[in-house]
Amino acid sequence: MAIVPHAHAGVVIVGTRIIFDANDKDRTIQLNNQDDAPAMIQAWIDAGDADAKASEIRVPFVLTPPLARIEPRQGQSLRLLHTPQAMPELPTDRESVFYFNVLEIPPRREAAPDENLLQLAVRSRIKLFYRPVGLEGKPREAAANLRWSRGRDADGEYLEAHNPSRYHVSLATASVGGASVTEPGMIAPGSSLRMALDKAPGAGQAVQFDWIDDFGGHLSASAALAQ
């Protein structure tokens, strides 16, 4: 019987999200190789479809270099540039979201005669927010301004959050009346997100939730349900 170890990423991205302000000419993204072996990486940006082929994606960003070798215990800086001429201009009245991908390609190794060898390419993916100049409000205020309601549909109890702000709000947890949402998500500007609850909630009228700020920190907050 072959024993396959858990796959892990030797190359890690510094940070859990990227904020690209419209005034910035470029941004630097830092990658670190934590392994004792060199690593080859491929990096690209996608527009939300995680399964899209890198060669077919059209986004207003360019990464240099898109391919790189990172020596053991060393780092690699990637330069991210905004290229609006590559596609129609992004909205100026709200944030847009894209995704930064890094695929770590393991070095090829020949298996010994009595060894079963499985090599896996590990992919990391984080959010990239494009933030126009002069947006109304502040990012840290967006979570506090969420409007919450609860209800029931054919699939069971749910909690719904409406985001009236110009910024995305990413939720880590949310609960009401002793019931928790099963899949917290991201609420786009001007949009609502309905999230299933793991059980029927009690009579509580306050929503407790954790949201993720620009630095990847989890901040706790509470809000009253809409009447």
PyMOL CGO cylinders between C-alpha atoms (Angstrom):
from pymol import cmd
from pymol.cgo import CYLINDER

trace = [
    CYLINDER, 0.00, 0.00, 0.00, 1.35, 3.42, -0.94, 0.3, 1, 1, 1, 1, 1, 1,
    CYLINDER, 1.35, 3.42, -0.94, 1.25, 6.12, 1.71, 0.3, 1, 1, 1, 1, 1, 1,
    CYLINDER, 1.25, 6.12, 1.71, 0.74, 9.60, 0.24, 0.3, 1, 1, 1, 1, 1, 1,
    CYLINDER, 0.74, 9.60, 0.24, 1.72, 12.53, 2.49, 0.3, 1, 1, 1, 1, 1, 1,
    CYLINDER, 1.72, 12.53, 2.49, -0.51, 15.59, 2.77, 0.3, 1, 1, 1, 1, 1, 1,
    CYLINDER, -0.51, 15.59, 2.77, 0.17, 18.22, 0.14, 0.3, 1, 1, 1, 1, 1, 1,
    CYLINDER, 0.17, 18.22, 0.14, 1.41, 21.52, 1.49, 0.3, 1, 1, 1, 1, 1, 1,
    CYLINDER, 1.41, 21.52, 1.49, 2.50, 24.78, -0.06, 0.3, 1, 1, 1, 1, 1, 1,
    CYLINDER, 2.50, 24.78, -0.06, 6.21, 25.43, 0.31, 0.3, 1, 1, 1, 1, 1, 1,
    CYLINDER, 6.21, 25.43, 0.31, 5.74, 28.79, -1.39, 0.3, 1, 1, 1, 1, 1, 1,
    CYLINDER, 5.74, 28.79, -1.39, 3.52, 31.16, 0.57, 0.3, 1, 1, 1, 1, 1, 1,
    CYLINDER, 3.52, 31.16, 0.57, 2.06, 34.56, -0.25, 0.3, 1, 1, 1, 1, 1, 1,
    CYLINDER, 2.06, 34.56, -0.25, 2.81, 37.34, 2.21, 0.3, 1, 1, 1, 1, 1, 1,
    CYLINDER, 2.81, 37.34, 2.21, -0.65, 38.63, 3.15, 0.3, 1, 1, 1, 1, 1, 1,
    CYLINDER, -0.65, 38.63, 3.15, -4.15, 37.28, 2.64, 0.3, 1, 1, 1, 1, 1, 1,
    CYLINDER, -4.15, 37.28, 2.64, -5.50, 39.94, 0.26, 0.3, 1, 1, 1, 1, 1, 1,
    CYLINDER, -5.50, 39.94, 0.26, -4.24, 42.66, -2.07, 0.3, 1, 1, 1, 1, 1, 1,
    CYLINDER, -4.24, 42.66, -2.07, -5.61, 46.21, -2.16, 0.3, 1, 1, 1, 1, 1, 1,
    CYLINDER, -5.61, 46.21, -2.16, -4.84, 48.05, -5.39, 0.3, 1, 1, 1, 1, 1, 1,
    CYLINDER, -4.84, 48.05, -5.39, -5.71, 51.74, -5.14, 0.3, 1, 1, 1, 1, 1, 1,
    CYLINDER, -5.71, 51.74, -5.14, -6.48, 53.47, -8.43, 0.3, 1, 1, 1, 1, 1, 1,
    CYLINDER, -6.48, 53.47, -8.43, -3.74, 56.03, -7.71, 0.3, 1, 1, 1, 1, 1, 1,
    CYLINDER, -3.74, 56.03, -7.71, -1.09, 53.30, -7.52, 0.3, 1, 1, 1, 1, 1, 1,
    CYLINDER, -1.09, 53.30, -7.52, 1.06, 52.66, -10.58, 0.3, 1, 1, 1, 1, 1, 1,
    CYLINDER, 1.06, 52.66, -10.58, 1.89, 49.19, -9.36, 0.3, 1, 1, 1, 1, 1, 1,
    CYLINDER, 1.89, 49.19, -9.36, 1.97, 46.91, -6.32, 0.3, 1, 1, 1, 1, 1, 1,
    CYLINDER, 1.97, 46.91, -6.32, 4.62, 44.48, -5.12, 0.3, 1, 1, 1, 1, 1, 1,
    CYLINDER, 4.62, 44.48, -5.12, 3.54, 41.01, -4.06, 0.3, 1, 1, 1, 1, 1, 1,
    CYLINDER, 3.54, 41.01, -4.06, 6.02, 39.02, -1.98, 0.3, 1, 1, 1, 1, 1, 1,
    CYLINDER, 6.02, 39.02, -1.98, 6.35, 35.22, -2.17, 0.3, 1, 1, 1, 1, 1, 1,
    CYLINDER, 6.35, 35.22, -2.17, 8.54, 33.18, 0.18, 0.3, 1, 1, 1, 1, 1, 1,
    CYLINDER, 8.54, 33.18, 0.18, 9.81, 29.65, -0.35, 0.3, 1, 1, 1, 1, 1, 1,
    CYLINDER, 9.81, 29.65, -0.35, 9.79, 27.94, 3.04, 0.3, 1, 1, 1, 1, 1, 1,
    CYLINDER, 9.79, 27.94, 3.04, 11.15, 24.63, 1.75, 0.3, 1, 1, 1, 1, 1, 1,
    CYLINDER, 11.15, 24.63, 1.75, 14.71, 23.34, 1.52, 0.3, 1, 1, 1, 1, 1, 1,
    CYLINDER, 14.71, 23.34, 1.52, 14.31, 22.74, -2.21, 0.3, 1, 1, 1, 1, 1, 1,
    CYLINDER, 14.31, 22.74, -2.21, 13.92, 25.23, -5.07, 0.3, 1, 1, 1, 1, 1, 1,
    CYLINDER, 13.92, 25.23, -5.07, 10.43, 25.85, -6.41, 0.3, 1, 1, 1, 1, 1, 1,
    CYLINDER, 10.43, 25.85, -6.41, 9.01, 26.89, -9.75, 0.3, 1, 1, 1, 1, 1, 1,
    CYLINDER, 9.01, 26.89, -9.75, 5.90, 29.04, -9.64, 0.3, 1, 1, 1, 1, 1, 1,
    CYLINDER, 5.90, 29.04, -9.64, 3.37, 30.35, -12.13, 0.3, 1, 1, 1, 1, 1, 1,
    CYLINDER, 3.37, 30.35, -12.13, 1.31, 33.42, -11.16, 0.3, 1, 1, 1, 1, 1, 1,
    CYLINDER, 1.31, 33.42, -11.16, -1.76, 34.97, -12.77, 0.3, 1, 1, 1, 1, 1, 1,
    CYLINDER, -1.76, 34.97, -12.77, -4.90, 37.01, -12.06, 0.3, 1, 1, 1, 1, 1, 1,
    CYLINDER, -4.90, 37.01, -12.06, -8.43, 35.76, -12.71, 0.3, 1, 1, 1, 1, 1, 1,
    CYLINDER, -8.43, 35.76, -12.71, -11.78, 37.56, -12.70, 0.3, 1, 1, 1, 1, 1, 1,
    CYLINDER, -11.78, 37.56, -12.70, -13.63, 35.11, -10.46, 0.3, 1, 1, 1, 1, 1, 1,
    CYLINDER, -13.63, 35.11, -10.46, -13.69, 31.84, -12.39, 0.3, 1, 1, 1, 1, 1, 1,
    CYLINDER, -13.69, 31.84, -12.39, -11.20, 29.62, -10.57, 0.3, 1, 1, 1, 1, 1, 1,
    CYLINDER, -11.20, 29.62, -10.57, -11.31, 27.05, -13.37, 0.3, 1, 1, 1, 1, 1, 1,
    CYLINDER, -11.31, 27.05, -13.37, -10.57, 29.45, -16.23, 0.3, 1, 1, 1, 1, 1, 1,
    CYLINDER, -10.57, 29.45, -16.23, -7.38, 28.79, -18.20, 0.3, 1, 1, 1, 1, 1, 1,
    CYLINDER, -7.38, 28.79, -18.20, -4.72, 31.38, -17.49, 0.3, 1, 1, 1, 1, 1, 1,
    CYLINDER, -4.72, 31.38, -17.49, -4.10, 31.84, -21.24, 0.3, 1, 1, 1, 1, 1, 1,
    CYLINDER, -4.10, 31.84, -21.24, -7.76, 32.75, -21.86, 0.3, 1, 1, 1, 1, 1, 1,
    CYLINDER, -7.76, 32.75, -21.86, -8.34, 35.18, -18.98, 0.3, 1, 1, 1, 1, 1, 1,
    CYLINDER, -8.34, 35.18, -18.98, -8.81, 38.88, -19.76, 0.3, 1, 1, 1, 1, 1, 1,
    CYLINDER, -8.81, 38.88, -19.76, -8.16, 41.18, -16.80, 0.3, 1, 1, 1, 1, 1, 1,
    CYLINDER, -8.16, 41.18, -16.80, -6.81, 44.75, -16.57, 0.3, 1, 1, 1, 1, 1, 1,
    CYLINDER, -6.81, 44.75, -16.57, -3.65, 43.63, -14.77, 0.3, 1, 1, 1, 1, 1, 1,
    CYLINDER, -3.65, 43.63, -14.77, -0.23, 42.29, -15.68, 0.3, 1, 1, 1, 1, 1, 1,
    CYLINDER, -0.23, 42.29, -15.68, 2.11, 40.32, -13.42, 0.3, 1, 1, 1, 1, 1, 1,
    CYLINDER, 2.11, 40.32, -13.42, 5.86, 40.27, -13.89, 0.3, 1, 1, 1, 1, 1, 1,
    CYLINDER, 5.86, 40.27, -13.89, 7.42, 37.80, -13.84, 0.3, 1, 1, 1, 1, 1, 1,
    CYLINDER, 7.42, 37.80, -13.84, 4.57, 35.32, -14.46, 0.3, 1, 1, 1, 1, 1, 1,
    CYLINDER, 4.57, 35.32, -14.46, 7.02, 32.43, -14.08, 0.3, 1, 1, 1, 1, 1, 1,
    CYLINDER, 7.02, 32.43, -14.08, 9.84, 32.29, -11.58, 0.3, 1, 1, 1, 1, 1, 1,
    CYLINDER, 9.84, 32.29, -11.58, 12.22, 29.95, -9.77, 0.3, 1, 1, 1, 1, 1, 1,
    CYLINDER, 12.22, 29.95, -9.77, 12.54, 30.61, -6.04, 0.3, 1, 1, 1, 1, 1, 1,
    CYLINDER, 12.54, 30.61, -6.04, 15.60, 29.24, -4.31, 0.3, 1, 1, 1, 1, 1, 1,
    CYLINDER, 15.60, 29.24, -4.31, 15.31, 27.39, -0.97, 0.3, 1, 1, 1, 1, 1, 1,
    CYLINDER, 15.31, 27.39, -0.97, 14.47, 29.67, 1.97, 0.3, 1, 1, 1, 1, 1, 1,
    CYLINDER, 14.47, 29.67, 1.97, 14.46, 32.67, -0.37, 0.3, 1, 1, 1, 1, 1, 1,
    CYLINDER, 14.46, 32.67, -0.37, 11.82, 35.11, -1.59, 0.3, 1, 1, 1, 1, 1, 1,
    CYLINDER, 11.82, 35.11, -1.59, 10.56, 36.45, -4.90, 0.3, 1, 1, 1, 1, 1, 1,
    CYLINDER, 10.56, 36.45, -4.90, 8.85, 39.77, -5.56, 0.3, 1, 1, 1, 1, 1, 1,
    CYLINDER, 8.85, 39.77, -5.56, 6.19, 40.02, -8.25, 0.3, 1, 1, 1, 1, 1, 1,
    CYLINDER, 6.19, 40.02, -8.25, 5.17, 43.34, -9.74, 0.3, 1, 1, 1, 1, 1, 1,
    CYLINDER, 5.17, 43.34, -9.74, 1.45, 43.92, -10.36, 0.3, 1, 1, 1, 1, 1, 1,
    CYLINDER, 1.45, 43.92, -10.36, 0.53, 46.64, -12.86, 0.3, 1, 1, 1, 1, 1, 1,
    CYLINDER, 0.53, 46.64, -12.86, -2.88, 48.02, -13.76, 0.3, 1, 1, 1, 1, 1, 1,
    CYLINDER, -2.88, 48.02, -13.76, -3.40, 48.00, -17.56, 0.3, 1, 1, 1, 1, 1, 1,
    CYLINDER, -3.40, 48.00, -17.56, -6.80, 49.61, -18.24, 0.3, 1, 1, 1, 1, 1, 1,
    CYLINDER, -6.80, 49.61, -18.24, -6.20, 49.53, -21.98, 0.3, 1, 1, 1, 1, 1, 1,
    CYLINDER, -6.20, 49.53, -21.98, -6.47, 45.73, -21.87, 0.3, 1, 1, 1, 1, 1, 1,
    CYLINDER, -6.47, 45.73, -21.87, -10.27, 45.84, -21.41, 0.3, 1, 1, 1, 1, 1, 1,
    CYLINDER, -10.27, 45.84, -21.41, -13.09, 48.33, -20.70, 0.3, 1, 1, 1, 1, 1, 1,
    CYLINDER, -13.09, 48.33, -20.70, -12.45, 50.59, -17.72, 0.3, 1, 1, 1, 1, 1, 1,
    CYLINDER, -12.45, 50.59, -17.72, -13.54, 49.29, -14.33, 0.3, 1, 1, 1, 1, 1, 1,
    CYLINDER, -13.54, 49.29, -14.33, -16.43, 50.91, -12.43, 0.3, 1, 1, 1, 1, 1, 1,
    CYLINDER, -16.43, 50.91, -12.43, -15.43, 54.10, -10.62, 0.3, 1, 1, 1, 1, 1, 1,
    CYLINDER, -15.43, 54.10, -10.62, -18.31, 54.12, -8.09, 0.3, 1, 1, 1, 1, 1, 1,
    CYLINDER, -18.31, 54.12, -8.09, -17.48, 50.84, -6.29, 0.3, 1, 1, 1, 1, 1, 1,
    CYLINDER, -17.48, 50.84, -6.29, -14.74, 48.32, -5.68, 0.3, 1, 1, 1, 1, 1, 1,
    CYLINDER, -14.74, 48.32, -5.68, -14.04, 45.53, -8.15, 0.3, 1, 1, 1, 1, 1, 1,
    CYLINDER, -14.04, 45.53, -8.15, -12.69, 42.15, -7.09, 0.3, 1, 1, 1, 1, 1, 1,
    CYLINDER, -12.69, 42.15, -7.09, -10.23, 39.84, -8.84, 0.3, 1, 1, 1, 1, 1, 1,
    CYLINDER, -10.23, 39.84, -8.84, -8.12, 36.91, -7.63, 0.3, 1, 1, 1, 1, 1, 1,
    CYLINDER, -8.12, 36.91, -7.63, -4.35, 36.43, -7.46, 0.3, 1, 1, 1, 1, 1, 1,
    CYLINDER, -4.35, 36.43, -7.46, -3.18, 32.85, -8.10, 0.3, 1, 1, 1, 1, 1, 1,
    CYLINDER, -3.18, 32.85, -8.10, 0.14, 31.12, -7.46, 0.3, 1, 1, 1, 1, 1, 1,
    CYLINDER, 0.14, 31.12, -7.46, 0.74, 27.59, -8.70, 0.3, 1, 1, 1, 1, 1, 1,
    CYLINDER, 0.74, 27.59, -8.70, 3.75, 25.88, -7.15, 0.3, 1, 1, 1, 1, 1, 1,
    CYLINDER, 3.75, 25.88, -7.15, 5.21, 23.32, -9.55, 0.3, 1, 1, 1, 1, 1, 1,
    CYLINDER, 5.21, 23.32, -9.55, 7.26, 20.69, -7.67, 0.3, 1, 1, 1, 1, 1, 1,
    CYLINDER, 7.26, 20.69, -7.67, 10.67, 19.69, -9.07, 0.3, 1, 1, 1, 1, 1, 1,
    CYLINDER, 10.67, 19.69, -9.07, 10.60, 16.43, -10.98, 0.3, 1, 1, 1, 1, 1, 1,
    CYLINDER, 10.60, 16.43, -10.98, 12.05, 13.52, -9.04, 0.3, 1, 1, 1, 1, 1, 1,
    CYLINDER, 12.05, 13.52, -9.04, 12.61, 9.96, -10.17, 0.3, 1, 1, 1, 1, 1, 1,
    CYLINDER, 12.61, 9.96, -10.17, 11.09, 7.31, -7.92, 0.3, 1, 1, 1, 1, 1, 1,
    CYLINDER, 11.09, 7.31, -7.92, 13.19, 4.47, -6.56, 0.3, 1, 1, 1, 1, 1, 1,
    CYLINDER, 13.19, 4.47, -6.56, 12.33, 0.96, -7.87, 0.3, 1, 1, 1, 1, 1, 1,
    CYLINDER, 12.33, 0.96, -7.87, 10.42, 0.09, -4.69, 0.3, 1, 1, 1, 1, 1, 1,
    CYLINDER, 10.42, 0.09, -4.69, 8.84, 3.52, -4.19, 0.3, 1, 1, 1, 1, 1, 1,
    CYLINDER, 8.84, 3.52, -4.19, 5.46, 4.88, -5.22, 0.3, 1, 1, 1, 1, 1, 1,
    CYLINDER, 5.46, 4.88, -5.22, 5.79, 8.59, -5.93, 0.3, 1, 1, 1, 1, 1, 1,
    CYLINDER, 5.79, 8.59, -5.93, 2.97, 11.13, -6.25, 0.3, 1, 1, 1, 1, 1, 1,
    CYLINDER, 2.97, 11.13, -6.25, 3.84, 14.76, -6.91, 0.3, 1, 1, 1, 1, 1, 1,
    CYLINDER, 3.84, 14.76, -6.91, 1.22, 17.47, -6.60, 0.3, 1, 1, 1, 1, 1, 1,
    CYLINDER, 1.22, 17.47, -6.60, 1.15, 21.05, -7.83, 0.3, 1, 1, 1, 1, 1, 1,
    CYLINDER, 1.15, 21.05, -7.83, -0.20, 23.27, -5.03, 0.3, 1, 1, 1, 1, 1, 1,
    CYLINDER, -0.20, 23.27, -5.03, -2.24, 26.34, -5.86, 0.3, 1, 1, 1, 1, 1, 1,
    CYLINDER, -2.24, 26.34, -5.86, -2.87, 29.35, -3.60, 0.3, 1, 1, 1, 1, 1, 1,
    CYLINDER, -2.87, 29.35, -3.60, -5.52, 31.98, -4.39, 0.3, 1, 1, 1, 1, 1, 1,
    CYLINDER, -5.52, 31.98, -4.39, -6.30, 35.27, -2.62, 0.3, 1, 1, 1, 1, 1, 1,
    CYLINDER, -6.30, 35.27, -2.62, -8.57, 38.24, -3.32, 0.3, 1, 1, 1, 1, 1, 1,
    CYLINDER, -8.57, 38.24, -3.32, -7.39, 41.33, -5.17, 0.3, 1, 1, 1, 1, 1, 1,
    CYLINDER, -7.39, 41.33, -5.17, -9.53, 44.44, -4.63, 0.3, 1, 1, 1, 1, 1, 1,
    CYLINDER, -9.53, 44.44, -4.63, -9.31, 47.34, -7.09, 0.3, 1, 1, 1, 1, 1, 1,
    CYLINDER, -9.31, 47.34, -7.09, -10.34, 50.48, -5.20, 0.3, 1, 1, 1, 1, 1, 1,
    CYLINDER, -10.34, 50.48, -5.20, -11.25, 53.62, -7.22, 0.3, 1, 1, 1, 1, 1, 1,
    CYLINDER, -11.25, 53.62, -7.22, -10.42, 57.09, -6.00, 0.3, 1, 1, 1, 1, 1, 1,
    CYLINDER, -10.42, 57.09, -6.00, -12.96, 59.04, -3.97, 0.3, 1, 1, 1, 1, 1, 1,
    CYLINDER, -12.96, 59.04, -3.97, -15.36, 56.26, -2.98, 0.3, 1, 1, 1, 1, 1, 1,
    CYLINDER, -15.36, 56.26, -2.98, -18.05, 57.29, -0.53, 0.3, 1, 1, 1, 1, 1, 1,
    CYLINDER, -18.05, 57.29, -0.53, -17.44, 56.07, 3.02, 0.3, 1, 1, 1, 1, 1, 1,
    CYLINDER, -17.44, 56.07, 3.02, -14.53, 54.07, 4.39, 0.3, 1, 1, 1, 1, 1, 1,
    CYLINDER, -14.53, 54.07, 4.39, -13.74, 50.34, 4.13, 0.3, 1, 1, 1, 1, 1, 1,
    CYLINDER, -13.74, 50.34, 4.13, -13.86, 49.87, 7.92, 0.3, 1, 1, 1, 1, 1, 1,
    CYLINDER, -13.86, 49.87, 7.92, -17.37, 51.35, 8.02, 0.3, 1, 1, 1, 1, 1, 1,
    CYLINDER, -17.37, 51.35, 8.02, -18.80, 48.93, 5.46, 0.3, 1, 1, 1, 1, 1, 1,
    CYLINDER, -18.80, 48.93, 5.46, -19.22, 46.01, 7.88, 0.3, 1, 1, 1, 1, 1, 1,
    CYLINDER, -19.22, 46.01, 7.88, -20.94, 48.20, 10.47, 0.3, 1, 1, 1, 1, 1, 1,
    CYLINDER, -20.94, 48.20, 10.47, -23.46, 49.33, 7.86, 0.3, 1, 1, 1, 1, 1, 1,
    CYLINDER, -23.46, 49.33, 7.86, -24.60, 45.84, 6.86, 0.3, 1, 1, 1, 1, 1, 1,
    CYLINDER, -24.60, 45.84, 6.86, -28.36, 45.36, 7.11, 0.3, 1, 1, 1, 1, 1, 1,
    CYLINDER, -28.36, 45.36, 7.11, -29.35, 41.97, 8.48, 0.3, 1, 1, 1, 1, 1, 1,
    CYLINDER, -29.35, 41.97, 8.48, -32.56, 39.96, 8.26, 0.3, 1, 1, 1, 1, 1, 1,
    CYLINDER, -32.56, 39.96, 8.26, -33.54, 36.34, 8.80, 0.3, 1, 1, 1, 1, 1, 1,
    CYLINDER, -33.54, 36.34, 8.80, -36.12, 34.12, 7.18, 0.3, 1, 1, 1, 1, 1, 1,
    CYLINDER, -36.12, 34.12, 7.18, -37.06, 30.67, 5.97, 0.3, 1, 1, 1, 1, 1, 1,
    CYLINDER, -37.06, 30.67, 5.97, -37.35, 29.19, 2.49, 0.3, 1, 1, 1, 1, 1, 1,
    CYLINDER, -37.35, 29.19, 2.49, -37.68, 25.71, 0.99, 0.3, 1, 1, 1, 1, 1, 1,
    CYLINDER, -37.68, 25.71, 0.99, -34.11, 24.88, 2.09, 0.3, 1, 1, 1, 1, 1, 1,
    CYLINDER, -34.11, 24.88, 2.09, -34.59, 25.95, 5.72, 0.3, 1, 1, 1, 1, 1, 1,
    CYLINDER, -34.59, 25.95, 5.72, -33.62, 28.90, 7.91, 0.3, 1, 1, 1, 1, 1, 1,
    CYLINDER, -33.62, 28.90, 7.91, -31.31, 31.59, 6.55, 0.3, 1, 1, 1, 1, 1, 1,
    CYLINDER, -31.31, 31.59, 6.55, -29.60, 34.81, 7.51, 0.3, 1, 1, 1, 1, 1, 1,
    CYLINDER, -29.60, 34.81, 7.51, -29.34, 37.55, 4.89, 0.3, 1, 1, 1, 1, 1, 1,
    CYLINDER, -29.34, 37.55, 4.89, -26.98, 40.54, 4.81, 0.3, 1, 1, 1, 1, 1, 1,
    CYLINDER, -26.98, 40.54, 4.81, -27.36, 43.55, 2.53, 0.3, 1, 1, 1, 1, 1, 1,
    CYLINDER, -27.36, 43.55, 2.53, -24.31, 45.72, 1.82, 0.3, 1, 1, 1, 1, 1, 1,
    CYLINDER, -24.31, 45.72, 1.82, -25.25, 49.33, 0.89, 0.3, 1, 1, 1, 1, 1, 1,
    CYLINDER, -25.25, 49.33, 0.89, -21.62, 50.48, 0.84, 0.3, 1, 1, 1, 1, 1, 1,
    CYLINDER, -21.62, 50.48, 0.84, -19.17, 50.89, -2.04, 0.3, 1, 1, 1, 1, 1, 1,
    CYLINDER, -19.17, 50.89, -2.04, -16.82, 48.26, -0.59, 0.3, 1, 1, 1, 1, 1, 1,
    CYLINDER, -16.82, 48.26, -0.59, -16.81, 44.46, -0.40, 0.3, 1, 1, 1, 1, 1, 1,
    CYLINDER, -16.81, 44.46, -0.40, -17.37, 42.89, 3.01, 0.3, 1, 1, 1, 1, 1, 1,
    CYLINDER, -17.37, 42.89, 3.01, -15.87, 39.44, 3.64, 0.3, 1, 1, 1, 1, 1, 1,
    CYLINDER, -15.87, 39.44, 3.64, -17.43, 37.48, 6.50, 0.3, 1, 1, 1, 1, 1, 1,
    CYLINDER, -17.43, 37.48, 6.50, -15.58, 34.83, 8.51, 0.3, 1, 1, 1, 1, 1, 1,
    CYLINDER, -15.58, 34.83, 8.51, -18.49, 33.86, 10.79, 0.3, 1, 1, 1, 1, 1, 1,
    CYLINDER, -18.49, 33.86, 10.79, -22.06, 34.94, 11.50, 0.3, 1, 1, 1, 1, 1, 1,
    CYLINDER, -22.06, 34.94, 11.50, -24.67, 33.71, 13.96, 0.3, 1, 1, 1, 1, 1, 1,
    CYLINDER, -24.67, 33.71, 13.96, -28.05, 34.64, 15.40, 0.3, 1, 1, 1, 1, 1, 1,
    CYLINDER, -28.05, 34.64, 15.40, -30.11, 33.11, 18.18, 0.3, 1, 1, 1, 1, 1, 1,
    CYLINDER, -30.11, 33.11, 18.18, -27.62, 30.28, 18.75, 0.3, 1, 1, 1, 1, 1, 1,
    CYLINDER, -27.62, 30.28, 18.75, -27.55, 29.26, 15.07, 0.3, 1, 1, 1, 1, 1, 1,
    CYLINDER, -27.55, 29.26, 15.07, -24.53, 29.80, 12.80, 0.3, 1, 1, 1, 1, 1, 1,
    CYLINDER, -24.53, 29.80, 12.80, -24.31, 30.25, 9.05, 0.3, 1, 1, 1, 1, 1, 1,
    CYLINDER, -24.31, 30.25, 9.05, -22.86, 27.22, 7.29, 0.3, 1, 1, 1, 1, 1, 1,
    CYLINDER, -22.86, 27.22, 7.29, -20.93, 29.10, 4.57, 0.3, 1, 1, 1, 1, 1, 1,
    CYLINDER, -20.93, 29.10, 4.57, -19.97, 32.72, 5.32, 0.3, 1, 1, 1, 1, 1, 1,
    CYLINDER, -19.97, 32.72, 5.32, -19.12, 34.62, 2.16, 0.3, 1, 1, 1, 1, 1, 1,
    CYLINDER, -19.12, 34.62, 2.16, -18.31, 37.96, 0.60, 0.3, 1, 1, 1, 1, 1, 1,
    CYLINDER, -18.31, 37.96, 0.60, -20.99, 40.59, 0.03, 0.3, 1, 1, 1, 1, 1, 1,
    CYLINDER, -20.99, 40.59, 0.03, -20.41, 42.78, -3.00, 0.3, 1, 1, 1, 1, 1, 1,
    CYLINDER, -20.41, 42.78, -3.00, -21.18, 46.53, -2.99, 0.3, 1, 1, 1, 1, 1, 1,
    CYLINDER, -21.18, 46.53, -2.99, -24.91, 47.17, -3.29, 0.3, 1, 1, 1, 1, 1, 1,
    CYLINDER, -24.91, 47.17, -3.29, -25.69, 43.45, -3.09, 0.3, 1, 1, 1, 1, 1, 1,
    CYLINDER, -25.69, 43.45, -3.09, -27.22, 40.96, -0.68, 0.3, 1, 1, 1, 1, 1, 1,
    CYLINDER, -27.22, 40.96, -0.68, -26.04, 37.52, 0.40, 0.3, 1, 1, 1, 1, 1, 1,
    CYLINDER, -26.04, 37.52, 0.40, -28.35, 34.82, 1.76, 0.3, 1, 1, 1, 1, 1, 1,
    CYLINDER, -28.35, 34.82, 1.76, -26.58, 32.28, 4.01, 0.3, 1, 1, 1, 1, 1, 1,
    CYLINDER, -26.58, 32.28, 4.01, -28.08, 29.04, 5.31, 0.3, 1, 1, 1, 1, 1, 1,
    CYLINDER, -28.08, 29.04, 5.31, -28.17, 28.49, 9.10, 0.3, 1, 1, 1, 1, 1, 1,
    CYLINDER, -28.17, 28.49, 9.10, -27.14, 25.19, 10.64, 0.3, 1, 1, 1, 1, 1, 1,
    CYLINDER, -27.14, 25.19, 10.64, -30.34, 25.00, 12.71, 0.3, 1, 1, 1, 1, 1, 1,
    CYLINDER, -30.34, 25.00, 12.71, -33.45, 26.96, 13.58, 0.3, 1, 1, 1, 1, 1, 1,
    CYLINDER, -33.45, 26.96, 13.58, -32.38, 30.04, 15.54, 0.3, 1, 1, 1, 1, 1, 1,
    CYLINDER, -32.38, 30.04, 15.54, -33.79, 31.04, 18.89, 0.3, 1, 1, 1, 1, 1, 1,
    CYLINDER, -33.79, 31.04, 18.89, -35.50, 34.31, 19.66, 0.3, 1, 1, 1, 1, 1, 1,
    CYLINDER, -35.50, 34.31, 19.66, -32.34, 36.43, 19.65, 0.3, 1, 1, 1, 1, 1, 1,
    CYLINDER, -32.34, 36.43, 19.65, -32.50, 39.65, 17.66, 0.3, 1, 1, 1, 1, 1, 1,
    CYLINDER, -32.50, 39.65, 17.66, -28.76, 40.41, 17.49, 0.3, 1, 1, 1, 1, 1, 1,
    CYLINDER, -28.76, 40.41, 17.49, -26.40, 39.12, 14.82, 0.3, 1, 1, 1, 1, 1, 1,
    CYLINDER, -26.40, 39.12, 14.82, -22.85, 38.34, 15.91, 0.3, 1, 1, 1, 1, 1, 1,
    CYLINDER, -22.85, 38.34, 15.91, -20.30, 38.24, 13.11, 0.3, 1, 1, 1, 1, 1, 1,
    CYLINDER, -20.30, 38.24, 13.11, -16.59, 38.38, 12.31, 0.3, 1, 1, 1, 1, 1, 1,
    CYLINDER, -16.59, 38.38, 12.31, -15.40, 40.24, 9.22, 0.3, 1, 1, 1, 1, 1, 1,
    CYLINDER, -15.40, 40.24, 9.22, -11.98, 40.45, 7.57, 0.3, 1, 1, 1, 1, 1, 1,
    CYLINDER, -11.98, 40.45, 7.57, -10.25, 43.81, 7.18, 0.3, 1, 1, 1, 1, 1, 1,
    CYLINDER, -10.25, 43.81, 7.18, -7.71, 45.03, 4.60, 0.3, 1, 1, 1, 1, 1, 1,
    CYLINDER, -7.71, 45.03, 4.60, -4.86, 43.45, 6.56, 0.3, 1, 1, 1, 1, 1, 1,
    CYLINDER, -4.86, 43.45, 6.56, -6.47, 40.02, 6.92, 0.3, 1, 1, 1, 1, 1, 1,
    CYLINDER, -6.47, 40.02, 6.92, -7.44, 40.59, 10.56, 0.3, 1, 1, 1, 1, 1, 1,
    CYLINDER, -7.44, 40.59, 10.56, -10.69, 39.14, 11.92, 0.3, 1, 1, 1, 1, 1, 1,
    CYLINDER, -10.69, 39.14, 11.92, -12.79, 41.77, 13.69, 0.3, 1, 1, 1, 1, 1, 1,
    CYLINDER, -12.79, 41.77, 13.69, -15.90, 41.04, 15.74, 0.3, 1, 1, 1, 1, 1, 1,
    CYLINDER, -15.90, 41.04, 15.74, -19.09, 43.05, 15.49, 0.3, 1, 1, 1, 1, 1, 1,
    CYLINDER, -19.09, 43.05, 15.49, -22.80, 42.83, 16.23, 0.3, 1, 1, 1, 1, 1, 1,
    CYLINDER, -22.80, 42.83, 16.23, -25.92, 44.30, 14.66, 0.3, 1, 1, 1, 1, 1, 1,
    CYLINDER, -25.92, 44.30, 14.66, -29.67, 44.25, 15.21, 0.3, 1, 1, 1, 1, 1, 1,
    CYLINDER, -29.67, 44.25, 15.21, -31.95, 42.37, 12.86, 0.3, 1, 1, 1, 1, 1, 1,
    CYLINDER, -31.95, 42.37, 12.86, -34.25, 44.40, 10.66, 0.3, 1, 1, 1, 1, 1, 1,
    CYLINDER, -34.25, 44.40, 10.66, -37.77, 44.55, 12.02, 0.3, 1, 1, 1, 1, 1, 1,
]
cmd.load_cgo(trace, "trace")
